[in-house]
């Protein structure tokens, strides 16, 4: 009878109220320094009420991550669907990853710092949510390979972890640095560095970007390279390639015989 009454009395909006309060408390005090009573006070409810919806403080933390991560991945899927190709989608994903965290600084604090306090968290409760995000990234990379935009021999699993790791570290550094700059401003550089490593075209432009650009190629080098001294051919890469170390650490050109050390 009492159990039935408790179920009837539950407020469907209360769990979200508790979760939102928990995010603020965890961000402000840290997970380990926070108590259930702190969360209850922040939510404006009695401490006993929380136990109608969550068994423990850890249960609240896990729920916070799962719900917010599911919303995060869903928002990314919707946003990248508007982009014309895989390159543009990767750029949009990186940009949105940073923008969403920047718009929710308290949530960023919890995700990037507090969740990492428990070593088993990402091997247990968070596995499914992380796997969903990895699947999203991998699908973009596979799309790029199929379209000829990314290298045919691209190790998708490795590249997926590299991109996630880069974004995750940038976000963590931003949080630990007291958010002293705009995280979203770093997105273009992160995208450029990543795409330059995986793209078939070193310019890493999307198809839509390339349609408005005239490609200018450098002139071919002569079949028999002439004198490649810096004085006459300082702008040619081959001049640099033909430089070799003299004995003793000095530079000599390709046409100069090595000297003996005294």
N, C-alpha and C positions, 0 to 999 in steps of 0.2 A: 504493500500500500504506500509506504513511504517512498519507495523507489519510483513508483508510478507518479506520485505527486511531484518529485524532483524533476522528472522528465517533462511534465506538463508545464512546470514553472520556468523552464529554460528559455532564455531570450535568444532568438536566432542571430541577433545583431551583437550579442555580448562577446563572442569569441573574437570578432574583429576589433572591438573596442579594447579588449585585453591585449591583443597582438600589437596594435598601434601604441599602446601605453608601454608595452615591453620594449619595443624598438627604442623609444625615447629614453627609457631607464637604462637599458644596456649600453646605449651610446654615451650616456652621461656618466654612468658609474662603473661601467665594465660589467661583463656577465658574472664573474665570480664574486664581485662586490655587491651585486644586486640580490635582493630578497623578494620573495613572493609578495610580502606585505608592501614593498616599495612599488611594485607593479600595480597592486590593488589601489594604493593611494593615488597613483598617477591616473588610474582609470576611473577613480571616484566610486569605487565599489568596496564591499567588505572582502577581506582576505579569503574567507571561506567560500565566497562565490566563485573564485577562480578555480577551485577544485571541482566544481560542477562541470567544468569544461576541459581542464588540463590536469594531468596527474601530478606533474612535477614542473619545476622551472626549466629543466632540460626539454621537456615535452613542448613547452612554449617556444623555446629557441628553435627546435626542429620544425615546428609548424610555421614559424616566421620565415625560415629559409625556404621551405617547400612552397609556400604560397607565393612569396615574393619572386622566387625563381621561376615558377610556372607563369606568372604574369609577365615577367621579364622576357622569357623565351617566346611567349605568345605575341608580345608586342613587336619583337624583332622579326618574327615570321611575317607579320602583316606589313611591316615597313619595307623589308627587302623585296617583297613580291612586286612592288611598284617599280623596281629598278630593271634596266634593259638587259643586263648581262652579269656574269659572275664577278667581274672586276668591280663594277659599280656596286654590286651587292656586298662584297667584302668591305668596301669603303664605307657603305652605309651601316653595316653591322658594327664596325669599330667605332664610328661616330656615335651611334645610338648607345652603345655600351657605356661610353664615357658620359654622354649627356644625361642618361637616366640616373647614373650614380651621382652626378653633379647636382641634379635636381632634388635628390633625396640624400642629403649629407648624413643624416642620422642612420639611415639604412646602410649607406656606404660604410660607415664606421663599424656597424655590426657585422656586415658581410666580409669586409676586408680584414678586420682585426679580431673581433670577439669570437667569431666562428672558428678561427684558427687556433684558439686556445686548447681545444680538445683534439688530440692527435687522431682519434678514431672517427671523428665526425665525417670526414670526406671518404672514409672507407665503409661507412655504415649508413646512417640515415639519409645522407645527401647523395648517395651513389646514383639513384635514378634521375634526379634533377640535373646533375652534372652530365650524365650520359645524354640527356635530351639536348643540352646545349652543344655538346661535342657532335651529336648527330646533325644538328643544324649547320655547324661550321663545315663538317665533312661534306654535306650535300652541296654546299656552295663550291667547294674545291673540286668535287667530282663533276659538277656542271661545267666548271671552267676547263677542266681537262677534256671533256667531251666536245666542247666548243672550239678547242684548239687555242684557247687563251692562256692556259697553264701548261706546264711541261707534261709531256706524256708519261714520263717516268716519275712523276711526283709521288712521293710517299705520303699518302693522304693522312694516315694516322699520325705520323710524325709532324706534318705541317699543321694539323688540327691542334695538337698539343702546344706547338710553338706559338701559334696565334693566340690561343687562350692564355698561355703563360705570359706572353708579352702584355696583353691587355690587363691581366690580373696584377702583374707587377707594377705597371704604370698607375693603376688605381690605388694599390696599396701605398706606393710612394707618395701619391697625392694626399691620401688620408693622413699618413704619418707626418707629412710636411705641413700639417695644419691647414691644408687646402689653400695654400698661399698663391695659387695661380689657377687658371681655368684649365681643367682636365680636358675638356673638349677641344681646346686649341692644339693638343698634342696628337689628335687623331690623324691628321693628314700625314705627319711624319711617320707614325707607326704603320699606317697603310702603305706608304711608299716603300719603306724598308722591307716589309713583308712581301709585297707584290713583286718587287724587283728580284727577289730570290726564287719565286715560283713561276713567273710569267714567261711565255715563249717570246714575247716582245719586251725587250728591256725597258721600253718607255712606259709599259704597264698602263696604257690608257684603255678605257673601256671603248666598246664599239661606237657608242654615241659620241664620245670625245674625239675619236679619230676621224669621224666623218667631217669635222669642221677644221681639220688640220692638214696642211700640205707637208709631206715628209721631205726633208732635205737630207740627202746622203753625202757623206764626205767623199772626196775624189779618191779613186783607187791609187795605191802606191805604184811607182814604176817597177817593171819586172826586174831590172838590174838597179838596185839602189845606188845612187851616187855617193859622194862624200857626205857622211852623216854627222859632221861636226856640229856642235850647238850653234856655231856662228852662221852656218848656211841653212841648217834644217832644224832649228830649235823647236818648231811647232810639230814636227813629225814624230809619232810614237816610236817608229823604228829606230830613231836616234837614241832614245832612251834604252831600248832593248839591246842595242849593240854596245852599251857601256858595260865593261867588266872590271872587276876589282884588280888593281895592281897589287903585287906583293907589298905587304906593309900597310895595306888598307887604302891606298890611293887609287883613283879611277884611271883607267886607260881606255881608249877607243878600240873597236874591233880590229883595226888595221895596225895597231902598234904592238910591237913584240914585247913580251914580258921582260923585265929586268931582274937580274940576280940581286938578292939581298947582300949587302956588304958583310 
